């Protein structure tokens, strides 16, 4: 997690503004999806991920295994909530919208969220949106670590083979 992301996440979880939680949280989740896509696409410079909708990014990230099938609905629910707020001047999300978002969580996201419930529904909303971000970040970190270990093993194998070839030549 970058320092900027950490600061945004902390602000998100401490905010009392529903608009800020949903809009900034959505942007934070979307930015993490873009980071994932940039990691897995061989030539990311050839794609402008900003031109993809949130729904398309969600589908691509899920299709590559970074979002579990039964958790996709939670990301869609966040996007739906964001769109309601962004396109309706009178939108006043409340505890019902929080409950709808939590209801869309699959078992994995529920496990990450835990049993913690806050008396302040806005603070809980911030925590729920943070879980969506942290789940993506965790999957991306596992992928990056795996890729690096494969690179190290491949480099070691390549180095061993070169050493063996040099030994044969001597």
Phi, psi and omega in degrees: 000132178285159177301325179295317179296318179299315179297317178298318181296316179297314179298320180300315184285342180257353184289147174253007180259114179299319179301314180296316181300311184289311184291312179290322178297317177300315179297321179295315178296316180297320178298322179291323176299318178296319178300319178296311182299322178293331178286325188265339180278129183300324182229073186296338180296341181273359182234132174264093184296340177294340179278349178274145176286164176301319180297320178294318178297318178301313181297316180296316180295319178293320181297336178265007173087012182271345173236127178293148184305319183276005174253351181303320181302328179293320178291323176294321179295320176298316180296319179298315179297316178299316180295322178298317180290317185290336186246006180225109182299335182265005182297129178228076180299149181215202182303328179297318179293323175299314180298320178296320179295314179296322180297335180278351179292134171278179183303321182296312180292325177298319179296317179295322179293322182076191183267004184290124174233141183254143176295334178268107185298331179290320177295321177294321176301316177300318180293321180294316178295322177299322178299319179299317178294311185296327176297316178295315181299319179298317179294319178295318179297320177297318180297313181298317179296318178297314180299319179294321179293323176296318179298317180296314180297316179298318178296318178297315179297318179297318179296316179299319182294319178296321179296318179295320179293322177293322178295326180289324182288331186288000000 
